[in-house]
């Protein structure tokens, strides 16, 4: 066996590999580079599950970054148990071929209770007083304390939200180096999310100075890992899940269903509205450029489809046949799956009056929102002195007061300049695979379903 390092560089595309990524460019030159044919939806949980299992979403079941749990009548996003993903994982296949095979899975998703030998993943603590304390979950647990002792507390608030920067990616890269140095796994999987943030904030504009700086910062972290891999006889594969495309506006799919009388809400304290999916005829779980539309009354599927198809910005609505063709025919999928045009994305908003929006709508809250919210990457531009406003809220929380970090806009979806989820029209702006072993790459594109086999070929020859 030859050890292998797989770097997942989120949002990287062939068009972004060049002047501002010298380490990645050199890796591609001495090995090879190919576009990746990804899956629908091209979102984190779905694509990563395909990469490690070789299965379409219909096989592994991660149909988006979350879904409607029909038995609970609840929407849950960003769950973390590896038991939610069906199919043999790449590290299980490696161990089946050679029992001495080991794997470290650093911050790839669905990383709790994994059968990998070593793993770490973001996992904040939630004390009863309402605070959210940055932390991570590691297996075995001793690894958690080792990483904290060496690197300090995991910078969770730099991993997602308005404060994101290179800090979390650098922490993960250093944690990965530590595991390779101290455990020497056969296969190391690491997740570097840095590009994702400003490519959504600013769009994939290579002329933008901040995008150029992000590329250089990511490339420096990749360079550290590549240099160590070269020095220790490891092959290197770099992969991304999706490419980011420019967007100009959101599609408010749930508001359309609400106006048609299909969505039910439950009023809570101060009259705020909470989506009641179990009581609704139909609702959408919005996830970037796709939306799973769940229809609780099968007799009204055609009615719901007609409403969604009429929405400005919707490119396609998949029915049962369409889902089968896309590899999305799984019981967790919606009865319908909507796909946006390249320049749009789906909001989760279901209220018709911002005064009735739930209190968590103005906060960074990836678990209670019934859909993905890219506006969480921005501080509300209507806040006067935003840094002071944020600091004041943080101070109140540190003093033990219950204070919402309500700094996220509800009005300006135009802040978002980049999105993903549909297959990009131009492969140059889609995901990519780079390998130090160019002879192992196919002549054409790499299918996401073939990535597992490709990794095993690097290890076993």
N, C-alpha and C positions, 0 to 999 in steps of 0.2 A: 504494500500500500504506500502511496505517496500522499503526505498531508496536503490539505487544500484549504485556502481561505476564500470565503465568498463574502464580498462587500455589497450590500444592497444600498445603493446611492439613490435615494428617493428623488424622482423628478428628472434624473439625468436622461438626456436624449443625445442621439448622434450629433445634432446641430450644436450642442453645448460643449462637446469635447473638442478642445483646440487650444487657442492661444492662452486662455486663462486657466487651463487644466494641464500643465506640463507633465505631471506624474501620470495622469490617466492617458494622455496622448502618447507618452513613451511606452506605456504598457500595451496599448493598442498597436503601436508600430512594431514592437518585438514579438507580439502574439497575433491577435486578430480582433476585429470588431464586427458585430452584426446587429441589425435591428431585431428586437424581440416582438414576435406576434403574440400580443397579450390577449386576455379574455375580457368578456363583458360580465359584470362591470369592472372597469380598470380602476379598482380601488384597493387600498392596502390589504384588508383581510382576505378578500377574494383572490387577488393575484398571488399573495404570499402562500396561500393554501394550495393553489395550483402548482407553484414552483416546487414546493416540498413534497407533494403527493403525485404529481404528474396527471392529476384528474381535472376535468372540467368542474365548474361549480355544481353541476347536477350530480357529481360523484362525491365531492368532499363536503358539500352542504353549506359552505360559507358564501352565501349568495350576495352579500354586501358587507359593510362594516357593522351591520346589525340587521335584525329582522323582527317581525311580529311573532312572538311566542303564542301561538294560538291557544295552547292549553292554559296559559296564564292570562290571556287577553291583555298582554302588555308588550310594549315595544322596548327592546333592550339593544343598545349599541355598545361596541367596544368591550364585549365580554372577553375573558382572558383564558378560560380553561381550554387546554389542548384537546380535551375530550369532545369538544364541539365539532372537531374536524375529522371526518371519516377518511379512511384510506391509509395505506402504508406510507409513513414519512421517509424521507431520504436517509435519515440516520438509522431508522429501523431496517431499511434495505441494506445499508452498509454493514450493520451488525449481523444481519442474517448471512451475508457473504463471508464475513470474518468476525468472529466473536470478540477479537481484540480492538475492533473499530470503536472509536469514541467520538463524541460530538459536543461542541459548545455552541449554544444558541443564544446569542447576545442581542436581546431587544427585538428580535423578530416577534410578530404578534402570535397570539394563542400560545403563550409561553409559560403558563402555570400548569403544573402537573403533567409536564411533557416527559416523554421517555428519553429525551436527550440527557447526556451525562451531567452537563452543567448548563445552567440557564439563568438569565436575569431579565427583568421586565419592569416598566414603571408600575408602581403600586402605592399611591398615597395612603396615609393614615387619616381616618375621619373620626376624631374624638367626638364625644357626645355634645360638646359645647358648640359644634358647628364648624370648627376649623378644618382646614385641609392642610396636612403636613407633608411636605415632599418626602418620598421614600421610594424604594424599589423592592421587588420580591426576587429572591434568588434561591436556587436549588443546586447543591445542598445549602442549608441556611448559613453555614460558616462562611460561604462565599460572600454573602451580604455584608457581614462584619469586616471581612478582608477589604472589600471594595470601599466601604465607608472609611475605614482607617487609612487607606492609601490615598483616596481621591476626594474625601469629604462627602457631604450629603448630595444625593443625586439632585441636579438642578431642575426639578419638575416644572417650575414656572417658566423655565427657558425652553422646555420641551414642547409646549403648546400654549397659545394665547398671545396677547399683545407684546409680551416681553421676550419672545423667542429670539435667540441668536445662536452663535456657534457653540455656546457653553455645553448644551446637552449632547451635541454630536461629539465634541471633544471628550467629554466624560465617557461616553460609550466607547469611543476609539481607545481611550486609555484603559478602560475596563477590559476590553477585548485583548489588548496587548498583555495585560496582567494574566489573563487566563491562558493565553498561548504560552507565556513564559513559565507559568507555574504548573500547568496541567498538560500541555502539549497535546491537544486533541487532534485526532485524525482530520476531522472536518470542523471548521470554525465558521459560523454564520454570524455576521454583524450587520447592524441596521444603522445607517447614518442619515438622519432625516433633514439635514440643514437646508437643502435647496427648496424643499417643499414650501417653506414659509413665504419667502419673498417672491417666488414664482406665482403664488396665489395672490399675494398683495399687489405686485407690480406687473404681473404677466411675464411671459418668457421673452423679454426684450433684452437681447444680448448687448444692445447699445447702452443699456442703463448702467451707470457706475455701480449701483448697489448690487445688481445681478452679477456683474463682473467680480466684485469683491466677494460675493457669496461663493462663486465658483472657485476662486483662489483659496478661500478658507476651507471649503470641502476638500479640494485637491490636496491641501497640505495634510489634512487628517488621513486621507487615503494614502498619501505618500509615506507617512509613518508606518502604516500597516503593511504596505507593499514592500518597503525596505526590510522590515522584520521578516516578512514571508520569504523574500529572496535570500536573506542571510541564514535562514533555517531550513531551506530546501523545500519550501511550500509552493505549490501552484497557486495562482490568484485568478479568481473570476469576479468581475464587477457586473452587477445587474441592476436594473431599475424596474419598477412595477408598471409605470405609466409615464407618459409625457404630459406636460401642462400646455393647454392651449389658451389663447386670449379670449376673454369673455367680456360682455358689456352689460348684461342685465340678468335678473333672476326670473324664473317662472314660479308663480305662487300657486302651485297645484292644489294645495289643501284649501286655499281660500276659494278657489273655483268649486271644489266639492262642497265646501261649507255653504256657499251661495246657492248651490243646487239643493240644499236641504239634506245632504247625505252624511254630514259629519255632526256628531253630538259632542257637546262639551259639558263639563261639570263645573259649576261655579264654586270657587273656594273663597278663602278669606279676602275681604275687601272687593269681592265681586270678580276676582281674577279667574280666567277660564283655563281649565285643564282639559286637554283632549281625552275623550273617553272612547278608545278604539273598539272595545268590546260592544258598545252600544251603537256604534256608527254603522251605517249601511256600507260606507266605503271611506277609505282614507289612504294617504300616501306616506310611505317612509322615504323621505328625500335623502339622497346620498350623492352629493356632487352632481354629475350629469345624468344620473339615472334615478328613477323612483319606482319602488315596488308599490303597486296599488293593490291593496287588500280589499276584497269585496265580500262582505259577510252574507249578503243575500245573492246567491248565484243567479236568481232570475233577473238581476239588474246589471249584469256584467256589460251587456251591449250598451245600456244607457250610460254607464260610467265611462266606457271606452269612447263613446261619442263626445262626451264632455272633455276628456283629456286630449283627444285628437284635435279638437278645435282650438286648443290653447296656443297662443303665439309663442313660437320657440320650440315646440315639440316636434321632433324629427320623425319618431316612430313609436308605435305602441305594440308591444309584443303580446300576442295571445298564446294559447297552449302550443300551437304549431311554431310560432315565432320563438318561444322559450326553448323548445326542443332544438331548433336550428342553432340557437345561441349557446346551447349547453347550460341553460338556466332552468330546466324543468325539474325542479326540486320542490318538495312540500313546503319548504320555508319561503319560497318565492311568493310574491303577490300573484293574484289571479291575472293581473296585467303588469307589464313592466314598461314604463315610459322612458324614452331616451331623448335627451335634448339635442338641439342643434349644437354645432361646435362652439358657437359664441354665447351660449346660455348655460345656466345651471339651475337646479331646483332648490327653492327655499322650503323649509319645513313649516313656515308660518301658517297657522290655522285661524287666528283671531282676525276680526274685521275692524277692530278699534284698538289702537296701541295702549289705551288706558286699561284694557282688559287682558293684556298679555300677562302670562305668569311671571312671577318675580324672577325666576331663573333665566328668563329670556334675555335679560340685560346683563347676565353674568357669563363667565366661562364655565359651562356645565355640560360635559360631553355625555353624561349618563342620563340626565333627566329630560333633555330635549329629545323629542320624538323625530330626530333627523339630524343630519350633519349641518353645522352652522359655521361657514368660513368667515363670517363677520366677527367671530371671536378673535381673529388675528389683529383686530384694530381697536384702539381706544376710540370711543364715541367722539367724532369731531365737533359735536355741539357742546362738549364739556369745556368750560373755561378753565384754564390752567390745569390740564389733565394730569400732569405729574403730581401737583399738589393735591388734587382730588383723590388720586390713587393712594398717595402716601397717607392722607387723612383717614381713608377707609382702612388701610392696613394698621395704622396706629390704634384705631378703635378696636379692631379685632385682637390685637396683641394685649390690649387692656382688659380683654375678656368680654367686650360688648358684642352683641349680635349685630353685625353690620354686613350688608350685602356689598360685594364687589361689583356693583351695578355700573359698569363702565363701558358696556357694549351697546352699540347702536341698534335700533330697531327700524330705522327709516332709510338708511343709506346703503342698500345692497350694491350700489354702484361702486362702492369701495373695492370690491373684489374684482381683480383684473385677470385672474387665471383660474382654470378648473380642469378637471379630468373625469373620466368615467366611461365615456364613449371611446371607440377606437379612433385614433387620430387619422385624419385624411392623408397626411404626409408622414411616411415612416421616419423621416429625418427628425420629426418632432415627437415621435413616440418613444417607447422605452428601448433600452439598448443592452447588449451583452458584450463585454470585453473579456478576453482570456489571454493569459500568458502562454497558453498552448494553442496557437492559432490552427494547428493541424487537426485539432479535435472539433473545431467548429464546422458546421455544415457549409455548403457552398452558398446557400441563401439564408433567409431569415431563420432565427431560432424560434420554434414554437414554445410557448410557455409550458405546454404539456410535456415537452421533451427536455426541460431544464433539469429535472431530477436525474434523468439518464445521463445527461451531459456531466453533471457533477460526479456521478459514480464513475464515469469513464476517466475523469481526471484523477480520481483516487486509485482506481483498480487497473487502469490501462485498457 
